[in-house]
Amino acid sequence: MNYKGIITIQPGKRGGQPTIRGMRITVYDVLKMLASGMSEKKILSDFPELTKKDIKAVLSYASEREHALTIANHETTPRSKHFSQAS
């Protein structure tokens, strides 16, 4: 899913955290709700300004960001060397 245009970052809003469509609801807020067990239906009920597409964008953004961090970590972490020890 293309989250661009849905996930926005504005320096003066919520400390520059990624938000949904410039609202004060952050990607973190939605991820925390989902992680706590809140259903998509309950989130949409509690925050009627959000859409199913917004929640999918949050998940897509988080997934892509996690992937980028994992790749960056693998590129900067020296590979461990395995040495066999004689018994």
PyMOL commands that place a pseudoatom at each C-alpha (Angstrom):
pseudoatom trace, name=CA, resn=MET, resi=1, chain=A, elem=C, hetatm=0, pos=[0.000, 0.000, 0.000]
pseudoatom trace, name=CA, resn=ASN, resi=2, chain=A, elem=C, hetatm=0, pos=[1.238, 3.486, -0.799]
pseudoatom trace, name=CA, resn=TYR, resi=3, chain=A, elem=C, hetatm=0, pos=[1.054, 5.447, 2.448]
pseudoatom trace, name=CA, resn=LYS, resi=4, chain=A, elem=C, hetatm=0, pos=[2.469, 8.657, 1.004]
pseudoatom trace, name=CA, resn=GLY, resi=5, chain=A, elem=C, hetatm=0, pos=[-0.065, 11.441, 1.360]
pseudoatom trace, name=CA, resn=ILE, resi=6, chain=A, elem=C, hetatm=0, pos=[-1.625, 9.652, 4.321]
pseudoatom trace, name=CA, resn=ILE, resi=7, chain=A, elem=C, hetatm=0, pos=[1.351, 9.509, 6.680]
pseudoatom trace, name=CA, resn=THR, resi=8, chain=A, elem=C, hetatm=0, pos=[2.714, 13.022, 7.071]
pseudoatom trace, name=CA, resn=ILE, resi=9, chain=A, elem=C, hetatm=0, pos=[5.509, 14.588, 9.073]
pseudoatom trace, name=CA, resn=GLN, resi=10, chain=A, elem=C, hetatm=0, pos=[5.318, 18.241, 10.060]
pseudoatom trace, name=CA, resn=PRO, resi=11, chain=A, elem=C, hetatm=0, pos=[8.040, 19.662, 12.326]
pseudoatom trace, name=CA, resn=GLY, resi=12, chain=A, elem=C, hetatm=0, pos=[5.612, 21.635, 14.526]
pseudoatom trace, name=CA, resn=LYS, resi=13, chain=A, elem=C, hetatm=0, pos=[2.995, 18.915, 14.899]
pseudoatom trace, name=CA, resn=ARG, resi=14, chain=A, elem=C, hetatm=0, pos=[3.364, 16.279, 17.621]
pseudoatom trace, name=CA, resn=GLY, resi=15, chain=A, elem=C, hetatm=0, pos=[7.084, 16.933, 17.822]
pseudoatom trace, name=CA, resn=GLY, resi=16, chain=A, elem=C, hetatm=0, pos=[7.687, 15.924, 14.224]
pseudoatom trace, name=CA, resn=GLN, resi=17, chain=A, elem=C, hetatm=0, pos=[6.292, 12.431, 14.690]
pseudoatom trace, name=CA, resn=PRO, resi=18, chain=A, elem=C, hetatm=0, pos=[4.596, 10.807, 11.691]
pseudoatom trace, name=CA, resn=THR, resi=19, chain=A, elem=C, hetatm=0, pos=[0.874, 11.558, 11.833]
pseudoatom trace, name=CA, resn=ILE, resi=20, chain=A, elem=C, hetatm=0, pos=[-2.163, 10.521, 9.847]
pseudoatom trace, name=CA, resn=ARG, resi=21, chain=A, elem=C, hetatm=0, pos=[-3.163, 13.111, 7.238]
pseudoatom trace, name=CA, resn=GLY, resi=22, chain=A, elem=C, hetatm=0, pos=[-1.749, 15.964, 9.332]
pseudoatom trace, name=CA, resn=MET, resi=23, chain=A, elem=C, hetatm=0, pos=[-4.083, 15.229, 12.234]
pseudoatom trace, name=CA, resn=ARG, resi=24, chain=A, elem=C, hetatm=0, pos=[-2.819, 14.970, 15.781]
pseudoatom trace, name=CA, resn=ILE, resi=25, chain=A, elem=C, hetatm=0, pos=[-3.132, 11.169, 15.688]
pseudoatom trace, name=CA, resn=THR, resi=26, chain=A, elem=C, hetatm=0, pos=[0.306, 9.620, 15.267]
pseudoatom trace, name=CA, resn=VAL, resi=27, chain=A, elem=C, hetatm=0, pos=[1.410, 6.368, 13.692]
pseudoatom trace, name=CA, resn=TYR, resi=28, chain=A, elem=C, hetatm=0, pos=[2.582, 5.379, 17.170]
pseudoatom trace, name=CA, resn=ASP, resi=29, chain=A, elem=C, hetatm=0, pos=[-0.887, 6.067, 18.640]
pseudoatom trace, name=CA, resn=VAL, resi=30, chain=A, elem=C, hetatm=0, pos=[-2.542, 3.702, 16.173]
pseudoatom trace, name=CA, resn=LEU, resi=31, chain=A, elem=C, hetatm=0, pos=[0.152, 1.034, 16.526]
pseudoatom trace, name=CA, resn=LYS, resi=32, chain=A, elem=C, hetatm=0, pos=[-0.162, 1.169, 20.315]
pseudoatom trace, name=CA, resn=MET, resi=33, chain=A, elem=C, hetatm=0, pos=[-3.950, 0.762, 20.084]
pseudoatom trace, name=CA, resn=LEU, resi=34, chain=A, elem=C, hetatm=0, pos=[-3.575, -2.233, 17.773]
pseudoatom trace, name=CA, resn=ALA, resi=35, chain=A, elem=C, hetatm=0, pos=[-0.848, -3.761, 19.956]
pseudoatom trace, name=CA, resn=SER, resi=36, chain=A, elem=C, hetatm=0, pos=[-3.038, -3.415, 23.043]
pseudoatom trace, name=CA, resn=GLY, resi=37, chain=A, elem=C, hetatm=0, pos=[-5.664, -5.557, 21.330]
pseudoatom trace, name=CA, resn=MET, resi=38, chain=A, elem=C, hetatm=0, pos=[-8.038, -2.853, 20.106]
pseudoatom trace, name=CA, resn=SER, resi=39, chain=A, elem=C, hetatm=0, pos=[-9.820, -3.971, 16.978]
pseudoatom trace, name=CA, resn=GLU, resi=40, chain=A, elem=C, hetatm=0, pos=[-9.826, -1.911, 13.815]
pseudoatom trace, name=CA, resn=LYS, resi=41, chain=A, elem=C, hetatm=0, pos=[-13.582, -1.537, 14.274]
pseudoatom trace, name=CA, resn=LYS, resi=42, chain=A, elem=C, hetatm=0, pos=[-13.141, -0.117, 17.811]
pseudoatom trace, name=CA, resn=ILE, resi=43, chain=A, elem=C, hetatm=0, pos=[-10.420, 2.296, 16.681]
pseudoatom trace, name=CA, resn=LEU, resi=44, chain=A, elem=C, hetatm=0, pos=[-12.627, 3.567, 13.851]
pseudoatom trace, name=CA, resn=SER, resi=45, chain=A, elem=C, hetatm=0, pos=[-15.520, 3.907, 16.285]
pseudoatom trace, name=CA, resn=ASP, resi=46, chain=A, elem=C, hetatm=0, pos=[-13.435, 5.847, 18.822]
pseudoatom trace, name=CA, resn=PHE, resi=47, chain=A, elem=C, hetatm=0, pos=[-11.754, 7.984, 16.146]
pseudoatom trace, name=CA, resn=PRO, resi=48, chain=A, elem=C, hetatm=0, pos=[-14.334, 8.543, 13.400]
pseudoatom trace, name=CA, resn=GLU, resi=49, chain=A, elem=C, hetatm=0, pos=[-11.915, 10.835, 11.562]
pseudoatom trace, name=CA, resn=LEU, resi=50, chain=A, elem=C, hetatm=0, pos=[-9.804, 7.763, 10.757]
pseudoatom trace, name=CA, resn=THR, resi=51, chain=A, elem=C, hetatm=0, pos=[-10.509, 5.369, 7.894]
pseudoatom trace, name=CA, resn=LYS, resi=52, chain=A, elem=C, hetatm=0, pos=[-9.615, 1.743, 7.189]
pseudoatom trace, name=CA, resn=LYS, resi=53, chain=A, elem=C, hetatm=0, pos=[-7.185, 3.082, 4.599]
pseudoatom trace, name=CA, resn=ASP, resi=54, chain=A, elem=C, hetatm=0, pos=[-5.476, 5.150, 7.322]
pseudoatom trace, name=CA, resn=ILE, resi=55, chain=A, elem=C, hetatm=0, pos=[-4.932, 2.054, 9.468]
pseudoatom trace, name=CA, resn=LYS, resi=56, chain=A, elem=C, hetatm=0, pos=[-3.550, 0.115, 6.505]
pseudoatom trace, name=CA, resn=ALA, resi=57, chain=A, elem=C, hetatm=0, pos=[-1.231, 3.062, 5.769]
pseudoatom trace, name=CA, resn=VAL, resi=58, chain=A, elem=C, hetatm=0, pos=[0.011, 3.001, 9.383]
pseudoatom trace, name=CA, resn=LEU, resi=59, chain=A, elem=C, hetatm=0, pos=[0.821, -0.703, 9.106]
pseudoatom trace, name=CA, resn=SER, resi=60, chain=A, elem=C, hetatm=0, pos=[2.490, -0.252, 5.743]
pseudoatom trace, name=CA, resn=TYR, resi=61, chain=A, elem=C, hetatm=0, pos=[4.573, 2.664, 7.023]
pseudoatom trace, name=CA, resn=ALA, resi=62, chain=A, elem=C, hetatm=0, pos=[5.621, 0.767, 10.148]
pseudoatom trace, name=CA, resn=SER, resi=63, chain=A, elem=C, hetatm=0, pos=[6.501, -2.324, 8.127]
pseudoatom trace, name=CA, resn=GLU, resi=64, chain=A, elem=C, hetatm=0, pos=[8.594, -0.366, 5.640]
pseudoatom trace, name=CA, resn=ARG, resi=65, chain=A, elem=C, hetatm=0, pos=[10.345, 1.536, 8.412]
pseudoatom trace, name=CA, resn=GLU, resi=66, chain=A, elem=C, hetatm=0, pos=[11.139, -1.664, 10.316]
pseudoatom trace, name=CA, resn=HIS, resi=67, chain=A, elem=C, hetatm=0, pos=[12.510, -3.207, 7.134]
pseudoatom trace, name=CA, resn=ALA, resi=68, chain=A, elem=C, hetatm=0, pos=[14.717, -0.164, 6.482]
pseudoatom trace, name=CA, resn=LEU, resi=69, chain=A, elem=C, hetatm=0, pos=[16.031, -0.260, 10.061]
pseudoatom trace, name=CA, resn=THR, resi=70, chain=A, elem=C, hetatm=0, pos=[16.796, -3.962, 9.781]
pseudoatom trace, name=CA, resn=ILE, resi=71, chain=A, elem=C, hetatm=0, pos=[18.714, -3.458, 6.542]
pseudoatom trace, name=CA, resn=ALA, resi=72, chain=A, elem=C, hetatm=0, pos=[20.621, -0.496, 7.978]
pseudoatom trace, name=CA, resn=ASN, resi=73, chain=A, elem=C, hetatm=0, pos=[21.489, -2.529, 11.070]
pseudoatom trace, name=CA, resn=HIS, resi=74, chain=A, elem=C, hetatm=0, pos=[22.795, -5.422, 8.980]
pseudoatom trace, name=CA, resn=GLU, resi=75, chain=A, elem=C, hetatm=0, pos=[24.915, -3.048, 6.918]
pseudoatom trace, name=CA, resn=THR, resi=76, chain=A, elem=C, hetatm=0, pos=[26.531, -1.413, 9.966]
pseudoatom trace, name=CA, resn=THR, resi=77, chain=A, elem=C, hetatm=0, pos=[26.923, -4.442, 12.236]
pseudoatom trace, name=CA, resn=PRO, resi=78, chain=A, elem=C, hetatm=0, pos=[30.053, -6.487, 11.646]
pseudoatom trace, name=CA, resn=ARG, resi=79, chain=A, elem=C, hetatm=0, pos=[29.288, -10.099, 10.953]
pseudoatom trace, name=CA, resn=SER, resi=80, chain=A, elem=C, hetatm=0, pos=[30.195, -12.347, 13.825]
pseudoatom trace, name=CA, resn=LYS, resi=81, chain=A, elem=C, hetatm=0, pos=[32.881, -14.891, 13.122]
pseudoatom trace, name=CA, resn=HIS, resi=82, chain=A, elem=C, hetatm=0, pos=[32.347, -18.424, 14.238]
pseudoatom trace, name=CA, resn=PHE, resi=83, chain=A, elem=C, hetatm=0, pos=[35.427, -20.128, 15.574]
pseudoatom trace, name=CA, resn=SER, resi=84, chain=A, elem=C, hetatm=0, pos=[35.474, -23.771, 16.416]
pseudoatom trace, name=CA, resn=GLN, resi=85, chain=A, elem=C, hetatm=0, pos=[37.165, -24.602, 19.657]
pseudoatom trace, name=CA, resn=ALA, resi=86, chain=A, elem=C, hetatm=0, pos=[39.165, -27.755, 20.044]
pseudoatom trace, name=CA, resn=SER, resi=87, chain=A, elem=C, hetatm=0, pos=[37.988, -29.863, 22.929]
for i in range(1, 87): cmd.bond("trace and resi %d" % i, "trace and resi %d" % (i + 1))
show_as sticks, trace
zoom trace
